[in-house]
Amino acid sequence: MSGIVARPSLLFALLAVVGLAMSPPVLAEPCDPDESAWDEARYYKAGTAVFHNNGWYVARQVSEGKEPGISFVWKAQDEVPECDSEQKAKQESAEATEPGQQPAAPAPGETAPGICERPEQWRFAAQYEPGNQVMHGGMVWEAIENTAGDMPGMDEPPLWQAVEDHCALKLSNDGL
Protein backbone atom coordinates (compact mmCIF):
# COMPACT_ATOMS: atom_id res chain seq x y z
CA MET A 1 0.00 0.00 0.00
CA SER A 2 2.82 2.37 0.65
CA GLY A 3 3.66 2.20 -3.09
CA ILE A 4 0.18 3.44 -4.04
CA VAL A 5 0.23 6.22 -1.48
CA ALA A 6 3.73 7.28 -2.53
CA ARG A 7 2.65 7.58 -6.22
CA PRO A 8 -0.76 9.26 -6.42
CA SER A 9 0.05 10.75 -9.82
CA LEU A 10 0.64 7.25 -11.24
CA LEU A 11 -2.68 6.06 -9.84
CA PHE A 12 -4.46 9.10 -11.30
CA ALA A 13 -2.88 8.53 -14.72
CA LEU A 14 -3.90 4.87 -14.67
CA LEU A 15 -7.50 5.76 -13.78
CA ALA A 16 -7.59 8.39 -16.54
CA VAL A 17 -6.41 5.86 -19.16
CA VAL A 18 -8.99 3.30 -18.01
CA GLY A 19 -11.70 5.97 -18.12
CA LEU A 20 -10.77 6.95 -21.69
CA ALA A 21 -10.70 3.33 -22.81
CA MET A 22 -14.21 2.79 -21.46
CA SER A 23 -15.75 5.94 -22.94
CA PRO A 24 -17.83 5.35 -26.07
CA PRO A 25 -16.16 6.24 -29.38
CA VAL A 26 -17.33 9.33 -31.22
CA LEU A 27 -19.21 8.07 -34.27
CA ALA A 28 -20.04 10.04 -37.35
CA GLU A 29 -23.68 10.25 -38.26
CA PRO A 30 -25.06 9.36 -41.68
CA CYS A 31 -25.47 12.44 -43.87
CA ASP A 32 -28.96 13.94 -44.03
CA PRO A 33 -30.40 14.01 -47.58
CA ASP A 34 -32.15 17.35 -46.99
CA GLU A 35 -29.01 19.04 -45.65
CA SER A 36 -26.86 17.49 -48.39
CA ALA A 37 -29.10 18.13 -51.40
CA TRP A 38 -27.18 19.05 -54.57
CA ASP A 39 -27.62 22.64 -55.78
CA GLU A 40 -26.70 23.52 -59.36
CA ALA A 41 -25.55 27.01 -58.37
CA ARG A 42 -23.28 25.86 -55.56
CA TYR A 43 -19.51 25.36 -55.71
CA TYR A 44 -18.32 22.00 -54.28
CA LYS A 45 -14.84 20.99 -53.16
CA ALA A 46 -13.42 17.57 -53.98
CA GLY A 47 -14.71 15.01 -51.47
CA THR A 48 -18.02 16.78 -50.75
CA ALA A 49 -20.97 14.38 -50.46
CA VAL A 50 -24.33 15.34 -51.98
CA PHE A 51 -27.74 13.74 -52.38
CA HIS A 52 -29.38 13.94 -55.84
CA ASN A 53 -32.13 11.95 -57.61
CA ASN A 54 -32.39 9.44 -54.73
CA GLY A 55 -28.66 8.70 -54.76
CA TRP A 56 -25.48 9.76 -52.95
CA TYR A 57 -22.44 11.15 -54.79
CA VAL A 58 -18.99 12.45 -53.81
CA ALA A 59 -17.22 15.13 -55.85
CA ARG A 60 -14.06 13.82 -57.54
CA GLN A 61 -12.83 17.39 -58.11
CA VAL A 62 -14.08 20.94 -57.69
CA SER A 63 -17.47 21.34 -59.28
CA GLU A 64 -20.14 23.87 -60.01
CA GLY A 65 -23.24 23.15 -62.10
CA LYS A 66 -22.23 19.63 -63.15
CA GLU A 67 -25.07 17.26 -62.30
CA PRO A 68 -24.34 14.15 -60.21
CA GLY A 69 -25.13 10.93 -62.06
CA ILE A 70 -24.47 12.55 -65.43
CA SER A 71 -21.06 14.17 -65.03
CA PHE A 72 -17.78 12.35 -64.45
CA VAL A 73 -17.05 14.93 -61.73
CA TRP A 74 -19.25 12.93 -59.32
CA LYS A 75 -18.68 9.38 -58.09
CA ALA A 76 -21.79 7.40 -57.12
CA GLN A 77 -21.81 5.92 -53.62
CA ASP A 78 -23.28 2.54 -52.66
CA GLU A 79 -24.01 3.65 -49.10
CA VAL A 80 -25.02 6.79 -47.27
CA PRO A 81 -21.78 8.65 -46.48
CA GLU A 82 -20.95 9.54 -42.89
CA CYS A 83 -21.07 13.22 -42.04
CA ASP A 84 -18.15 13.56 -39.67
CA SER A 85 -16.66 16.95 -38.85
CA GLU A 86 -14.52 16.92 -42.01
CA GLN A 87 -17.50 16.23 -44.29
CA LYS A 88 -19.63 18.85 -42.54
CA ALA A 89 -16.86 21.41 -43.05
CA LYS A 90 -16.81 20.63 -46.79
CA GLN A 91 -20.57 21.00 -47.01
CA GLU A 92 -20.54 24.26 -45.05
CA SER A 93 -17.83 25.72 -47.28
CA ALA A 94 -19.93 24.75 -50.30
CA GLU A 95 -22.93 26.49 -48.77
CA ALA A 96 -20.93 29.59 -47.89
CA THR A 97 -19.70 30.06 -51.45
CA GLU A 98 -22.15 31.90 -53.66
CA PRO A 99 -22.09 31.62 -57.45
CA GLY A 100 -19.51 33.94 -58.92
CA GLN A 101 -17.52 34.00 -55.67
CA GLN A 102 -15.59 30.77 -56.01
CA PRO A 103 -11.83 30.75 -55.56
CA ALA A 104 -9.55 31.44 -58.51
CA ALA A 105 -9.57 28.75 -61.18
CA PRO A 106 -7.25 25.84 -60.41
CA ALA A 107 -3.92 25.58 -62.21
CA PRO A 108 -3.82 23.02 -65.04
CA GLY A 109 -4.06 19.56 -63.56
CA GLU A 110 -5.10 20.73 -60.09
CA THR A 111 -8.52 20.44 -58.54
CA ALA A 112 -8.11 23.49 -56.31
CA PRO A 113 -5.24 25.68 -55.20
CA GLY A 114 -2.78 23.56 -53.22
CA ILE A 115 -4.75 20.32 -53.73
CA CYS A 116 -3.73 17.65 -56.19
CA GLU A 117 -5.82 14.61 -56.95
CA ARG A 118 -4.54 11.84 -59.13
CA PRO A 119 -7.05 11.01 -61.89
CA GLU A 120 -8.54 7.52 -61.89
CA GLN A 121 -7.00 4.82 -64.06
CA TRP A 122 -8.40 4.68 -67.63
CA ARG A 123 -10.94 1.89 -68.09
CA PHE A 124 -11.88 0.34 -71.41
CA ALA A 125 -15.57 0.02 -70.45
CA ALA A 126 -15.98 3.61 -69.21
CA GLN A 127 -17.38 6.53 -71.19
CA TYR A 128 -15.57 9.85 -71.08
CA GLU A 129 -16.56 13.38 -72.02
CA PRO A 130 -14.32 16.27 -73.09
CA GLY A 131 -12.39 17.49 -70.06
CA ASN A 132 -12.40 14.15 -68.21
CA GLN A 133 -8.91 13.16 -67.08
CA VAL A 134 -7.47 9.66 -66.60
CA MET A 135 -4.14 8.00 -65.81
CA HIS A 136 -2.80 5.59 -68.44
CA GLY A 137 0.71 4.40 -69.13
CA GLY A 138 2.22 6.61 -66.43
CA MET A 139 0.74 9.73 -67.99
CA VAL A 140 -2.32 11.91 -67.44
CA TRP A 141 -4.67 12.20 -70.41
CA GLU A 142 -7.61 14.53 -71.01
CA ALA A 143 -10.48 13.60 -73.33
CA ILE A 144 -10.92 16.09 -76.16
CA GLU A 145 -13.96 14.28 -77.65
CA ASN A 146 -16.60 11.91 -76.32
CA THR A 147 -14.98 8.51 -76.13
CA ALA A 148 -15.65 4.97 -74.96
CA GLY A 149 -13.07 2.21 -75.34
CA ASP A 150 -10.55 4.40 -77.18
CA MET A 151 -7.16 4.05 -75.51
CA PRO A 152 -5.32 7.26 -74.62
CA GLY A 153 -2.20 7.74 -76.71
CA MET A 154 -3.59 6.30 -79.95
CA ASP A 155 -3.10 8.75 -82.81
CA GLU A 156 -6.11 7.92 -84.96
CA PRO A 157 -8.57 9.34 -84.20
CA PRO A 158 -7.08 11.82 -81.70
CA LEU A 159 -9.58 11.65 -78.82
CA TRP A 160 -7.11 12.29 -75.98
CA GLN A 161 -4.37 14.81 -75.30
CA ALA A 162 -1.54 14.42 -72.82
CA VAL A 163 -1.57 16.72 -69.78
CA GLU A 164 2.16 17.08 -69.32
CA ASP A 165 2.07 19.56 -66.43
CA HIS A 166 -0.48 17.71 -64.25
CA CYS A 167 0.32 17.96 -60.55
CA ALA A 168 -0.03 14.16 -60.10
CA LEU A 169 2.95 13.68 -62.42
CA LYS A 170 4.99 16.15 -60.40
CA LEU A 171 4.15 14.27 -57.19
CA SER A 172 5.12 10.95 -58.81
CA ASN A 173 8.44 12.40 -59.93
CA ASP A 174 9.13 13.69 -56.42
CA GLY A 175 8.65 10.17 -55.06
CA LEU A 176 5.50 10.99 -53.13
N, C-alpha and C positions, 0 to 999 in steps of 0.2 A: 504494500500500500504506500510505503514511503516513496516509491518510484512515481506513482500517479500524482501524489501531492506535490512532489518536487518538480513535475513537468505539466503544469496546467495548460500551457500553450499547446503542447503536443496533444493533449486530450481534446482541447477545443478544435484543433485542426482536424483530428480524426472524426469528431462528431460532425463537423462541417462537410467533410467529404462524404460521409455516409448520408447526410441529409440531402446533398446534391444528387447522389446516385439514386435516391428513392423518389425524388421529385419527378413528376410526369414530364415527358419531353414536350417541347413546343412544336405542335403540328401545324402545317399550313392547311388552310381551308380550301375546298374546291372553289374555283372562280365562279362568280355569279353571272349568269347570262345577261341579265339586265344591265349590270354595271360594266360588262365587258363587250357590249354590242358594238359591232364595227360601224364606223361613221366615215363616209366617203370623203368628207372635208377635213378629216383629222390626219395628222402626221404621226406615224408609228415608228418607233425604234426597232431595230432587230431584236427578236426575242419576245416581243409583246404578244400576249395571247388575246384573241378576240373571238366573239361568238357571232356567226353569220349563217343564215339559211339552215338553222338547226344543226350546225356543226361548229367545232372548235378548230381554230387555226393559229399558228405562230408565225410571225413575220420573219422571213429569212434575212431580210435586209431592210433598210429604211424604206418607208412606203407612204404614199399619199394618193388616194383615189384609185388604187388598184384593188379590185374586188377579190376577196378570198374565195377560193374554189375555182376561179377562172384564171387568175394570174399566178405565175411561177413564184412571185414574191412571197406567197403564203404557203406554208406546209400544213396539210391537214393532220389533225390529231385524232388518235383512236379513243382517247379518254379525256375527261374533263381535266384541264391543267390545274395545278395547285397555285393558289394566289398567296404566296409567301410575301415577305416584305420587299424582296427584289422585284417580283412581278407587279406588285401594287405600285411601286415607284415608277416602273415603266409605263403602266397604264395612266398614272397621274401626270407624268410628263407629256404623254400623248394628249391628254385632256387639256393641259395647260397651254399647249401650242395651238394657236389659231391659224387658219389658212393664211398663207402669205407671210407668216412670221417664223417659218422653219429656219433652222440653222443654214449656214452657207452650204452650197452643194458639195457633196463629197468629192475628193480627188479621184481621178480615174482608178478604178479597182478597189476603192474603199467604200464601205457602207455608211460611214459617218466619220467626222473628223476624229482621228486617233483610234478608230476601231477598224480592225481588219478581219473579215470573215472569208475563209477559204470556200470557194464555190464547191458544190457537190460534184462528185464524179459523173462524167458523161455516161448515160445509159442508152443503149440501142432502142429500147422500147418506149422511151420518153418522147414527149413532144415539146419543142422549144419555140419560143417566139423571139422576134428581134429584141436584143438587149439582155436576154438570158445568158448567164455565164456558167461555164462548166470547167472542170479539170479533166484533162485527157493528155496522156503522154508526157506528164511533167510540165504541162503548160496550161495557161488559162485561155479559154476561147470564149468569144461572144458571138451569139447567133446574129446574123445580119439579115436573115430571111426566116420565115416559118420553116421548120425542119423536124423530121421524125425519122430516125434511123440513119441519117447522114453523118458519117464520122467526121469530127473536126480534123482539119489538116488536109482533107482531100481537095484537090484543085478544081475539079469539075463536078458539079457546079459549085461555085464559091458561096457556101452558105454560112461559113464561120470565118471570123478574123481573130488572129492572135492578139491577146492583151498583154503586151510585153512588159508594161510597167505596173502590173497588178501587185498590190501589197502582199498577197499570199506568196508570190514568187520571191519577194524580198525577204520575207520571214524564212522561207525554205533555204535560201542562200545563206542566211545568217546562222543556220543550224537550229532554229527554234521550232 
